[in-house]
Amino acid sequence: MRSLGSLRLECWLLTALVGCGGSESAGRAERSGADVAVPAAPAPAESLALRAPGGVEVWFTLARPARDDAGAPCVERALEIRDGTRRTPVPLLYTRDTPRLANDSTIRARLWTHCRPGPTYLVNLRTGQPVPAPR
């Protein structure tokens, strides 16, 4: 005959094992991959996109994952203008292209949305403000 302490230990172990395993339907969902969070890919490192006259640099900084109409993934990057210790983010302009120098104070950058190229913008290297480029 088992002692009361032995029965309690067996009961506790059985409860722990059942609790860890979860229900049969939850086990099937885990094995099938349903509702399982997939860790996001790490964001790409910041990288230099362009050097402009006077020591001004344009960097790719933030990244956002996107998908095209067919579901294919891509990464769209934000731009930041750096001049010495001054850092000026370019608002609301995510791109996949390398920006180009338009003149000493302006770059051209194309907006990308849902992995598709959109309109081109002129970005002031002093203020970071984008304005639509003339067609």
N, CA, C and O atoms as a GROMACS GRO file, in nm:
protein
  540
    1MET      N    1   0.084  -0.119   0.000
    1MET     CA    2   0.000   0.000   0.000
    1MET      C    3   0.088   0.125   0.000
    1MET      O    4   0.189   0.130   0.070
    2ARG      N    5   0.049   0.225  -0.078
    2ARG     CA    6   0.127   0.348  -0.088
    2ARG      C    7   0.093   0.441   0.028
    2ARG      O    8  -0.018   0.440   0.081
    3SER      N    9   0.192   0.520   0.065
    3SER     CA   10   0.168   0.617   0.172
    3SER      C   11   0.095   0.738   0.114
    3SER      O   12   0.094   0.758  -0.008
    4LEU      N   13   0.036   0.816   0.200
    4LEU     CA   14  -0.037   0.935   0.159
    4LEU      C   15   0.058   1.034   0.091
    4LEU      O   16   0.021   1.097  -0.008
    5GLY      N   17   0.180   1.047   0.141
    5GLY     CA   18   0.279   1.137   0.081
    5GLY      C   19   0.317   1.092  -0.059
    5GLY      O   20   0.335   1.175  -0.149
    6SER      N   21   0.329   0.961  -0.079
    6SER     CA   22   0.363   0.907  -0.210
    6SER      C   23   0.251   0.934  -0.310
    6SER      O   24   0.277   0.970  -0.424
    7LEU      N   25   0.126   0.916  -0.268
    7LEU     CA   26   0.011   0.942  -0.355
    7LEU      C   27   0.003   1.090  -0.393
    7LEU      O   28  -0.024   1.123  -0.508
    8ARG      N   29   0.029   1.177  -0.295
    8ARG     CA   30   0.026   1.321  -0.323
    8ARG      C   31   0.133   1.358  -0.426
    8ARG      O   32   0.108   1.435  -0.518
    9LEU      N   33   0.253   1.301  -0.409
    9LEU     CA   34   0.360   1.328  -0.504
    9LEU      C   35   0.323   1.278  -0.644
    9LEU      O   36   0.346   1.350  -0.742
   10GLU      N   37   0.267   1.159  -0.656
   10GLU     CA   38   0.226   1.104  -0.786
   10GLU      C   39   0.117   1.191  -0.848
   10GLU      O   40   0.118   1.218  -0.968
   11CYS      N   41   0.024   1.233  -0.765
   11CYS     CA   42  -0.086   1.318  -0.814
   11CYS      C   43  -0.032   1.453  -0.864
   11CYS      O   44  -0.074   1.503  -0.968
   12TRP      N   45   0.063   1.510  -0.789
   12TRP     CA   46   0.121   1.638  -0.828
   12TRP      C   47   0.197   1.623  -0.959
   12TRP      O   48   0.185   1.707  -1.048
   13LEU      N   49   0.276   1.516  -0.972
   13LEU     CA   50   0.351   1.492  -1.096
   13LEU      C   51   0.259   1.473  -1.215
   13LEU      O   52   0.285   1.527  -1.323
   14LEU      N   53   0.152   1.398  -1.197
   14LEU     CA   54   0.055   1.374  -1.305
   14LEU      C   55  -0.009   1.506  -1.348
   14LEU      O   56  -0.024   1.533  -1.467
   15THR      N   57  -0.047   1.588  -1.249
   15THR     CA   58  -0.108   1.719  -1.280
   15THR      C   59  -0.009   1.807  -1.355
   15THR      O   60  -0.047   1.874  -1.451
   16ALA      N   61   0.117   1.808  -1.312
   16ALA     CA   62   0.219   1.888  -1.379
   16ALA      C   63   0.240   1.843  -1.523
   16ALA      O   64   0.252   1.926  -1.613
   17LEU      N   65   0.243   1.712  -1.544
   17LEU     CA   66   0.263   1.661  -1.679
   17LEU      C   67   0.147   1.694  -1.771
   17LEU      O   68   0.167   1.732  -1.886
   18VAL      N   69   0.026   1.680  -1.722
   18VAL     CA   70  -0.093   1.711  -1.802
   18VAL      C   71  -0.097   1.861  -1.831
   18VAL      O   72  -0.129   1.902  -1.943
   19GLY      N   73  -0.065   1.942  -1.731
   19GLY     CA   74  -0.067   2.088  -1.749
   19GLY      C   75   0.037   2.134  -1.849
   19GLY      O   76   0.011   2.227  -1.926
   20CYS      N   77   0.152   2.071  -1.851
   20CYS     CA   78   0.257   2.110  -1.946
   20CYS      C   79   0.222   2.069  -2.088
   20CYS      O   80   0.255   2.140  -2.183
   21GLY      N   81   0.156   1.959  -2.103
   21GLY     CA   82   0.123   1.910  -2.236
   21GLY      C   83   0.009   1.984  -2.300
   21GLY      O   84  -0.001   1.985  -2.422
   22GLY      N   85  -0.077   2.045  -2.222
   22GLY     CA   86  -0.193   2.115  -2.276
   22GLY      C   87  -0.295   2.016  -2.329
   22GLY      O   88  -0.280   1.895  -2.313
   23SER      N   89  -0.400   2.069  -2.391
   23SER     CA   90  -0.504   1.982  -2.444
   23SER      C   91  -0.459   1.920  -2.575
   23SER      O   92  -0.363   1.968  -2.636
   24GLU      N   93  -0.524   1.818  -2.618
   24GLU     CA   94  -0.489   1.750  -2.743
   24GLU      C   95  -0.507   1.844  -2.861
   24GLU      O   96  -0.425   1.843  -2.954
   25SER      N   97  -0.613   1.927  -2.860
   25SER     CA   98  -0.634   2.018  -2.973
   25SER      C   99  -0.525   2.125  -2.978
   25SER      O  100  -0.482   2.165  -3.086
   26ALA      N  101  -0.480   2.172  -2.859
   26ALA     CA  102  -0.371   2.270  -2.858
   26ALA      C  103  -0.243   2.206  -2.909
   26ALA      O  104  -0.166   2.270  -2.980
   27GLY      N  105  -0.221   2.083  -2.874
   27GLY     CA  106  -0.102   2.013  -2.922
   27GLY      C  107  -0.104   2.000  -3.073
   27GLY      O  108   0.000   2.015  -3.138
   28ARG      N  109  -0.221   1.971  -3.131
   28ARG     CA  110  -0.231   1.962  -3.277
   28ARG      C  111  -0.203   2.097  -3.341
   28ARG      O  112  -0.135   2.104  -3.443
   29ALA      N  113  -0.256   2.206  -3.281
   29ALA     CA  114  -0.234   2.340  -3.338
   29ALA      C  115  -0.086   2.375  -3.335
   29ALA      O  116  -0.034   2.433  -3.431
   30GLU      N  117  -0.018   2.340  -3.224
   30GLU     CA  118   0.124   2.371  -3.217
   30GLU      C  119   0.202   2.292  -3.321
   30GLU      O  120   0.292   2.345  -3.385
   31ARG      N  121   0.166   2.165  -3.338
   31ARG     CA  122   0.239   2.083  -3.435
   31ARG      C  123   0.212   2.128  -3.577
   31ARG      O  124   0.299   2.116  -3.663
   32SER      N  125   0.092   2.181  -3.604
   32SER     CA  126   0.059   2.223  -3.741
   32SER      C  127   0.112   2.362  -3.773
   32SER      O  128   0.115   2.402  -3.889
   33GLY      N  129   0.155   2.436  -3.669
   33GLY     CA  130   0.208   2.570  -3.692
   33GLY      C  131   0.100   2.678  -3.686
   33GLY      O  132   0.130   2.795  -3.709
   34ALA      N  133  -0.025   2.642  -3.657
   34ALA     CA  134  -0.132   2.740  -3.651
   34ALA      C  135  -0.113   2.830  -3.530
   34ALA      O  136  -0.079   2.783  -3.422
   35ASP      N  137  -0.134   2.959  -3.549
   35ASP     CA  138  -0.128   3.057  -3.441
   35ASP      C  139   0.005   3.056  -3.367
   35ASP      O  140   0.009   3.089  -3.249
   36VAL      N  141   0.110   3.019  -3.432
   36VAL     CA  142   0.242   3.022  -3.370
   36VAL      C  143   0.313   3.147  -3.422
   36VAL      O  144   0.325   3.167  -3.543
   37ALA      N  145   0.358   3.229  -3.330
   37ALA     CA  146   0.427   3.352  -3.370
   37ALA      C  147   0.564   3.318  -3.428
   37ALA      O  148   0.641   3.243  -3.368
   38VAL      N  149   0.592   3.375  -3.542
   38VAL     CA  150   0.721   3.356  -3.606
   38VAL      C  151   0.804   3.479  -3.575
   38VAL      O  152   0.759   3.591  -3.601
   39PRO      N  153   0.923   3.462  -3.520
   39PRO     CA  154   1.002   3.580  -3.488
   39PRO      C  155   1.037   3.659  -3.614
   39PRO      O  156   1.068   3.602  -3.719
   40ALA      N  157   1.031   3.790  -3.600
   40ALA     CA  158   1.062   3.878  -3.713
   40ALA      C  159   1.211   3.874  -3.743
   40ALA      O  160   1.294   3.855  -3.654
   41ALA      N  161   1.242   3.891  -3.869
   41ALA     CA  162   1.383   3.897  -3.908
   41ALA      C  163   1.444   4.023  -3.848
   41ALA      O  164   1.376   4.125  -3.837
   42PRO      N  165   1.569   4.018  -3.811
   42PRO     CA  166   1.630   4.138  -3.754
   42PRO      C  167   1.634   4.251  -3.858
   42PRO      O  168   1.651   4.227  -3.977
   43ALA      N  169   1.618   4.373  -3.809
   43ALA     CA  170   1.620   4.488  -3.898
   43ALA      C  171   1.760   4.503  -3.958
   43ALA      O  172   1.859   4.479  -3.889
   44PRO      N  173   1.769   4.542  -4.084
   44PRO     CA  174   1.901   4.562  -4.142
   44PRO      C  175   1.976   4.673  -4.068
   44PRO      O  176   1.915   4.766  -4.015
   45ALA      N  177   2.105   4.663  -4.066
   45ALA     CA  178   2.187   4.765  -4.001
   45ALA      C  179   2.179   4.896  -4.077
   45ALA      O  180   2.154   4.898  -4.197
   46GLU      N  181   2.201   5.005  -4.004
   46GLU     CA  182   2.209   5.134  -4.071
   46GLU      C  183   2.324   5.130  -4.170
   46GLU      O  184   2.428   5.069  -4.144
   47SER      N  185   2.305   5.195  -4.283
   47SER     CA  186   2.411   5.194  -4.384
   47SER      C  187   2.413   5.326  -4.460
   47SER      O  188   2.310   5.389  -4.482
   48LEU      N  189   2.533   5.365  -4.498
   48LEU     CA  190   2.552   5.490  -4.572
   48LEU      C  191   2.495   5.473  -4.712
   48LEU      O  192   2.528   5.378  -4.783
   49ALA      N  193   2.410   5.567  -4.752
   49ALA     CA  194   2.349   5.562  -4.885
   49ALA      C  195   2.415   5.658  -4.982
   49ALA      O  196   2.425   5.630  -5.101
   50LEU      N  197   2.461   5.774  -4.931
   50LEU     CA  198   2.510   5.879  -5.020
   50LEU      C  199   2.593   5.980  -4.942
   50LEU      O  200   2.561   6.013  -4.827
   51ARG      N  201   2.699   6.029  -5.004
   51ARG     CA  202   2.776   6.142  -4.948
   51ARG      C  203   2.752   6.263  -5.037
   51ARG      O  204   2.762   6.255  -5.159
   52ALA      N  205   2.721   6.374  -4.973
   52ALA     CA  206   2.696   6.498  -5.047
   52ALA      C  207   2.808   6.598  -5.016
   52ALA      O  208   2.885   6.578  -4.922
   53PRO      N  209   2.818   6.705  -5.094
   53PRO     CA  210   2.921   6.806  -5.068
   53PRO      C  211   2.908   6.864  -4.928
   53PRO      O  212   2.798   6.872  -4.872
   54GLY      N  213   3.021   6.905  -4.872
   54GLY     CA  214   3.021   6.969  -4.741
   54GLY      C  215   3.016   6.871  -4.625
   54GLY      O  216   2.995   6.911  -4.511
   55GLY      N  217   3.036   6.742  -4.653
   55GLY     CA  218   3.039   6.642  -4.545
   55GLY      C  219   2.903   6.589  -4.504
   55GLY      O  220   2.895   6.512  -4.408
   56VAL      N  221   2.797   6.626  -4.573
   56VAL     CA  222   2.663   6.576  -4.543
   56VAL      C  223   2.652   6.432  -4.592
   56VAL      O  224   2.697   6.399  -4.701
   57GLU      N  225   2.592   6.348  -4.510
   57GLU     CA  226   2.571   6.208  -4.547
   57GLU      C  227   2.423   6.173  -4.537
   57GLU      O  228   2.351   6.228  -4.454
   58VAL      N  229   2.379   6.082  -4.621
   58VAL     CA  230   2.242   6.031  -4.616
   58VAL      C  231   2.252   5.882  -4.583
   58VAL      O  232   2.324   5.808  -4.650
   59TRP      N  233   2.181   5.841  -4.480
   59TRP     CA  234   2.187   5.704  -4.431
   59TRP      C  235   2.052   5.635  -4.442
   59TRP      O  236   1.948   5.698  -4.424
   60PHE      N  237   2.055   5.505  -4.472
   60PHE     CA  238   1.937   5.421  -4.455
   60PHE      C  239   1.931   5.389  -4.306
   60PHE      O  240   2.030   5.345  -4.248
   61THR      N  241   1.816   5.411  -4.243
   61THR     CA  242   1.805   5.386  -4.100
   61THR      C  243   1.694   5.285  -4.071
   61THR      O  244   1.717   5.164  -4.078
   62LEU      N  245   1.576   5.334  -4.040
   62LEU     CA  246   1.466   5.244  -4.004
   62LEU      C  247   1.429   5.153  -4.121
   62LEU      O  248   1.456   5.184  -4.237
   63ALA      N  249   1.370   5.041  -4.088
   63ALA     CA  250   1.326   4.947  -4.191
   63ALA      C  251   1.184   4.902  -4.158
   63ALA      O  252   1.149   4.886  -4.041
   64ARG      N  253   1.105   4.882  -4.261
   64ARG     CA  254   0.972   4.827  -4.239
   64ARG      C  255   0.952   4.711  -4.337
   64ARG      O  256   0.983   4.722  -4.456
   65PRO      N  257   0.899   4.600  -4.285
   65PRO     CA  258   0.871   4.488  -4.376
   65PRO      C  259   0.745   4.520  -4.455
   65PRO      O  260   0.653   4.583  -4.404
   66ALA      N  261   0.742   4.477  -4.579
   66ALA     CA  262   0.625   4.500  -4.665
   66ALA      C  263   0.604   4.376  -4.751
   66ALA      O  264   0.690   4.288  -4.758
   67ARG      N  265   0.489   4.370  -4.815
   67ARG     CA  266   0.456   4.261  -4.907
   67ARG      C  267   0.390   4.320  -5.030
   67ARG      O  268   0.315   4.417  -5.022
   68ASP      N  269   0.420   4.260  -5.145
   68ASP     CA  270   0.355   4.306  -5.268
   68ASP      C  271   0.219   4.238  -5.282
   68ASP      O  272   0.178   4.163  -5.193
   69ASP      N  273   0.150   4.263  -5.392
   69ASP     CA  274   0.016   4.208  -5.411
   69ASP      C  275   0.014   4.056  -5.413
   69ASP      O  276  -0.088   3.995  -5.379
   70ALA      N  277   0.124   3.994  -5.453
   70ALA     CA  278   0.132   3.848  -5.458
   70ALA      C  279   0.177   3.788  -5.325
   70ALA      O  280   0.182   3.666  -5.310
   71GLY      N  281   0.210   3.875  -5.228
   71GLY     CA  282   0.253   3.827  -5.097
   71GLY      C  283   0.403   3.813  -5.081
   71GLY      O  284   0.450   3.770  -4.976
   72ALA      N  285   0.480   3.848  -5.184
   72ALA     CA  286   0.626   3.840  -5.174
   72ALA      C  287   0.677   3.950  -5.082
   72ALA      O  288   0.633   4.065  -5.092
   73PRO      N  289   0.768   3.917  -4.991
   73PRO     CA  290   0.816   4.016  -4.895
   73PRO      C  291   0.928   4.105  -4.951
   73PRO      O  292   1.000   4.066  -5.043
   74CYS      N  293   0.940   4.222  -4.893
   74CYS     CA  294   1.051   4.311  -4.920
   74CYS      C  295   1.073   4.398  -4.796
   74CYS      O  296   0.994   4.393  -4.702
   75VAL      N  297   1.179   4.475  -4.796
   75VAL     CA  298   1.207   4.567  -4.686
   75VAL      C  299   1.222   4.706  -4.745
   75VAL      O  300   1.298   4.727  -4.840
   76GLU      N  301   1.150   4.800  -4.688
   76GLU     CA  302   1.157   4.940  -4.731
   76GLU      C  303   1.229   5.018  -4.621
   76GLU      O  304   1.204   4.996  -4.502
   77ARG      N  305   1.318   5.109  -4.661
   77ARG     CA  306   1.404   5.177  -4.564
   77ARG      C  307   1.376   5.326  -4.557
   77ARG      O  308   1.344   5.391  -4.656
   78ALA      N  309   1.389   5.380  -4.435
   78ALA     CA  310   1.378   5.524  -4.412
   78ALA      C  311   1.516   5.587  -4.431
   78ALA      O  312   1.618   5.519  -4.426
   79LEU      N  313   1.516   5.719  -4.454
   79LEU     CA  314   1.640   5.793  -4.474
   79LEU      C  315   1.662   5.892  -4.360
   79LEU      O  316   1.567   5.944  -4.302
   80GLU      N  317   1.788   5.917  -4.332
   80GLU     CA  318   1.826   6.016  -4.231
   80GLU      C  319   1.945   6.094  -4.284
   80GLU      O  320   2.039   6.036  -4.338
   81ILE      N  321   1.940   6.226  -4.269
   81ILE     CA  322   2.048   6.314  -4.314
   81ILE      C  323   2.136   6.344  -4.193
   81ILE      O  324   2.086   6.385  -4.088
   82ARG      N  325   2.265   6.324  -4.209
   82ARG     CA  326   2.359   6.347  -4.100
   82ARG      C  327   2.465   6.448  -4.144
   82ARG      O  328   2.526   6.437  -4.250
   83ASP      N  329   2.483   6.546  -4.056
   83ASP     CA  330   2.582   6.652  -4.081
   83ASP      C  331   2.648   6.681  -3.947
   83ASP      O  332   2.593   6.754  -3.864
   84GLY      N  333   2.766   6.625  -3.926
   84GLY     CA  334   2.832   6.639  -3.796
   84GLY      C  335   2.750   6.566  -3.691
   84GLY      O  336   2.726   6.445  -3.703
   85THR      N  337   2.707   6.637  -3.588
   85THR     CA  338   2.624   6.576  -3.483
   85THR      C  339   2.475   6.590  -3.511
   85THR      O  340   2.393   6.531  -3.440
   86ARG      N  341   2.439   6.667  -3.613
   86ARG     CA  342   2.297   6.687  -3.647
   86ARG      C  343   2.244   6.567  -3.725
   86ARG      O  344   2.304   6.523  -3.823
   87ARG      N  345   2.130   6.515  -3.679
   87ARG     CA  346   2.063   6.404  -3.748
   87ARG      C  347   1.920   6.446  -3.779
   87ARG      O  348   1.843   6.482  -3.689
   88THR      N  349   1.885   6.442  -3.907
   88THR     CA  350   1.753   6.487  -3.951
   88THR      C  351   1.684   6.373  -4.025
   88THR      O  352   1.722   6.339  -4.137
   89PRO      N  353   1.580   6.314  -3.963
   89PRO     CA  354   1.508   6.208  -4.035
   89PRO      C  355   1.425   6.268  -4.149
   89PRO      O  356   1.371   6.378  -4.137
   90VAL      N  357   1.415   6.194  -4.258
   90VAL     CA  358   1.329   6.234  -4.370
   90VAL      C  359   1.192   6.173  -4.340
   90VAL      O  360   1.178   6.050  -4.340
   91PRO      N  361   1.091   6.257  -4.316
   91PRO     CA  362   0.961   6.203  -4.274
   91PRO      C  363   0.883   6.136  -4.388
   91PRO      O  364   0.883   6.183  -4.502
   92LEU      N  365   0.819   6.026  -4.353
   92LEU     CA  366   0.721   5.958  -4.439
   92LEU      C  367   0.774   5.915  -4.575
   92LEU      O  368   0.696   5.902  -4.669
   93LEU      N  369   0.904   5.893  -4.587
   93LEU     CA  370   0.958   5.850  -4.715
   93LEU      C  371   1.039   5.722  -4.693
   93LEU      O  372   1.153   5.726  -4.647
   94TYR      N  373   0.978   5.610  -4.727
   94TYR     CA  374   1.048   5.481  -4.724
   94TYR      C  375   1.082   5.444  -4.867
   94TYR      O  376   1.001   5.462  -4.958
   95THR      N  377   1.202   5.392  -4.887
   95THR     CA  378   1.248   5.363  -5.022
   95THR      C  379   1.321   5.230  -5.028
   95THR      O  380   1.358   5.173  -4.925
   96ARG      N  381   1.342   5.182  -5.149
   96ARG     CA  382   1.428   5.066  -5.172
   96ARG      C  383   1.541   5.103  -5.265
   96ARG      O  384   1.632   5.024  -5.288
   97ASP      N  385   1.538   5.225  -5.318
   97ASP     CA  386   1.640   5.275  -5.410
   97ASP      C  387   1.745   5.355  -5.333
   97ASP      O  388   1.718   5.408  -5.226
   98THR      N  389   1.862   5.363  -5.391
   98THR     CA  390   1.964   5.452  -5.337
   98THR      C  391   1.932   5.593  -5.385
   98THR      O  392   1.913   5.614  -5.505
   99PRO      N  393   1.924   5.690  -5.293
   99PRO     CA  394   1.895   5.827  -5.336
   99PRO      C  395   2.010   5.881  -5.421
   99PRO      O  396   2.123   5.833  -5.414
  100ARG      N  397   1.977   5.982  -5.504
  100ARG     CA  398   2.076   6.044  -5.593
  100ARG      C  399   2.086   6.192  -5.562
  100ARG      O  400   1.989   6.255  -5.520
  101LEU      N  401   2.202   6.246  -5.582
  101LEU     CA  402   2.224   6.388  -5.560
  101LEU      C  403   2.164   6.466  -5.676
  101LEU      O  404   2.196   6.441  -5.791
  102ALA      N  405   2.075   6.561  -5.645
  102ALA     CA  406   2.016   6.646  -5.748
  102ALA      C  407   2.100   6.773  -5.765
  102ALA      O  408   2.123   6.818  -5.877
  103ASN      N  409   2.146   6.830  -5.653
  103ASN     CA  410   2.238   6.943  -5.653
  103ASN      C  411   2.304   6.948  -5.515
  103ASN      O  412   2.289   6.854  -5.437
  104ASP      N  413   2.374   7.053  -5.484
  104ASP     CA  414   2.448   7.060  -5.357
  104ASP      C  415   2.359   7.054  -5.233
  104ASP      O  416   2.407   7.020  -5.125
  105SER      N  417   2.232   7.088  -5.247
  105SER     CA  418   2.145   7.095  -5.130
  105SER      C  419   2.023   7.003  -5.137
  105SER      O  420   1.936   7.010  -5.050
  106THR      N  421   2.016   6.919  -5.239
  106THR     CA  422   1.894   6.839  -5.260
  106THR      C  423   1.930   6.700  -5.311
  106THR      O  424   2.022   6.682  -5.391
  107ILE      N  425   1.852   6.600  -5.263
  107ILE     CA  426   1.863   6.466  -5.319
  107ILE      C  427   1.730   6.427  -5.380
  107ILE      O  428   1.625   6.483  -5.347
  108ARG      N  429   1.734   6.330  -5.469
  108ARG     CA  430   1.614   6.271  -5.528
  108ARG      C  431   1.598   6.132  -5.467
  108ARG      O  432   1.692   6.053  -5.465
  109ALA      N  433   1.479   6.103  -5.417
  109ALA     CA  434   1.452   5.971  -5.358
  109ALA      C  435   1.313   5.927  -5.401
  109ALA      O  436   1.219   6.007  -5.402
  110ARG      N  437   1.300   5.801  -5.435
  110ARG     CA  438   1.171   5.747  -5.480
  110ARG      C  439   1.101   5.679  -5.363
  110ARG      O  440   1.161   5.598  -5.292
  111LEU      N  441   0.975   5.712  -5.345
  111LEU     CA  442   0.891   5.650  -5.243
  111LEU      C  443   0.854   5.508  -5.286
  111LEU      O  444   0.821   5.485  -5.402
  112TRP      N  445   0.860   5.413  -5.194
  112TRP     CA  446   0.816   5.276  -5.219
  112TRP      C  447   0.705   5.243  -5.120
  112TRP      O  448   0.715   5.274  -5.001
  113THR      N  449   0.600   5.180  -5.170
  113THR     CA  450   0.489   5.137  -5.085
  113THR      C  451   0.446   4.998  -5.131
  113THR      O  452   0.422   4.976  -5.250
  114HIS      N  453   0.435   4.906  -5.038
  114HIS     CA  454   0.395   4.768  -5.068
  114HIS      C  455   0.484   4.707  -5.176
  114HIS      O  456   0.436   4.641  -5.269
  115CYS      N  457   0.615   4.731  -5.163
  115CYS     CA  458   0.717   4.674  -5.254
  115CYS      C  459   0.706   4.725  -5.397
  115CYS      O  460   0.761   4.663  -5.489
  116ARG      N  461   0.638   4.836  -5.418
  116ARG     CA  462   0.624   4.893  -5.552
  116ARG      C  463   0.679   5.035  -5.553
  116ARG      O  464   0.657   5.110  -5.458
  117PRO      N  465   0.751   5.072  -5.659
  117PRO     CA  466   0.802   5.208  -5.666
  117PRO      C  467   0.689   5.308  -5.690
  117PRO      O  468   0.592   5.279  -5.762
  118GLY      N  469   0.703   5.423  -5.629
  118GLY     CA  470   0.603   5.528  -5.645
  118GLY      C  471   0.668   5.655  -5.697
  118GLY      O  472   0.767   5.650  -5.770
  119PRO      N  473   0.612   5.769  -5.659
  119PRO     CA  474   0.664   5.897  -5.710
  119PRO      C  475   0.801   5.931  -5.652
  119PRO      O  476   0.841   5.881  -5.546
  120THR      N  477   0.872   6.017  -5.724
  120THR     CA  478   1.002   6.064  -5.680
  120THR      C  479   0.984   6.195  -5.604
  120THR      O  480   0.900   6.278  -5.639
  121TYR      N  481   1.066   6.212  -5.500
  121TYR     CA  482   1.062   6.333  -5.418
  121TYR      C  483   1.199   6.400  -5.418
  121TYR      O  484   1.302   6.334  -5.429
  122LEU      N  485   1.198   6.532  -5.406
  122LEU     CA  486   1.319   6.609  -5.383
  122LEU      C  487   1.326   6.636  -5.233
  122LEU      O  488   1.230   6.684  -5.173
  123VAL      N  489   1.439   6.603  -5.174
  123VAL     CA  490   1.455   6.617  -5.028
  123VAL      C  491   1.563   6.720  -4.999
  123VAL      O  492   1.676   6.707  -5.046
  124ASN      N  493   1.527   6.821  -4.923
  124ASN     CA  494   1.619   6.926  -4.884
  124ASN      C  495   1.719   6.868  -4.782
  124ASN      O  496   1.678   6.814  -4.679
  125LEU      N  497   1.848   6.880  -4.810
  125LEU     CA  498   1.950   6.822  -4.721
  125LEU      C  499   1.966   6.899  -4.590
  125LEU      O  500   2.026   6.847  -4.496
  126ARG      N  501   1.914   7.019  -4.582
  126ARG     CA  502   1.922   7.095  -4.457
  126ARG      C  503   1.803   7.065  -4.367
  126ARG      O  504   1.819   7.047  -4.246
  127THR      N  505   1.683   7.060  -4.425
  127THR     CA  506   1.562   7.042  -4.343
  127THR      C  507   1.509   6.899  -4.342
  127THR      O  508   1.437   6.861  -4.250
  128GLY      N  509   1.544   6.820  -4.443
  128GLY     CA  510   1.492   6.683  -4.453
  128GLY      C  511   1.352   6.674  -4.513
  128GLY      O  512   1.296   6.566  -4.524
  129GLN      N  513   1.296   6.789  -4.551
  129GLN     CA  514   1.159   6.789  -4.601
  129GLN      C  515   1.152   6.743  -4.746
  129GLN      O  516   1.220   6.798  -4.833
  130PRO      N  517   1.068   6.641  -4.772
  130PRO     CA  518   1.049   6.597  -4.910
  130PRO      C  519   0.934   6.673  -4.976
  130PRO      O  520   0.833   6.704  -4.914
  131VAL      N  521   0.952   6.702  -5.105
  131VAL     CA  522   0.845   6.762  -5.185
  131VAL      C  523   0.840   6.683  -5.316
  131VAL      O  524   0.943   6.638  -5.366
  132PRO      N  525   0.720   6.666  -5.372
  132PRO     CA  526   0.711   6.590  -5.498
  132PRO      C  527   0.798   6.653  -5.606
  132PRO      O  528   0.799   6.775  -5.623
  133ALA      N  529   0.871   6.570  -5.678
  133ALA     CA  530   0.955   6.618  -5.787
  133ALA      C  531   0.866   6.647  -5.907
  133ALA      O  532   0.769   6.575  -5.932
  134PRO      N  533   0.899   6.752  -5.982
  134PRO     CA  534   0.823   6.779  -6.104
  134PRO      C  535   0.841   6.661  -6.201
  134PRO      O  536   0.945   6.596  -6.204
  135ARG      N  537   0.738   6.636  -6.278
  135ARG     CA  538   0.743   6.524  -6.373
  135ARG      C  539   0.812   6.559  -6.497
  135ARG      O  540   0.825   6.475  -6.586
   0.00000   0.00000   0.00000
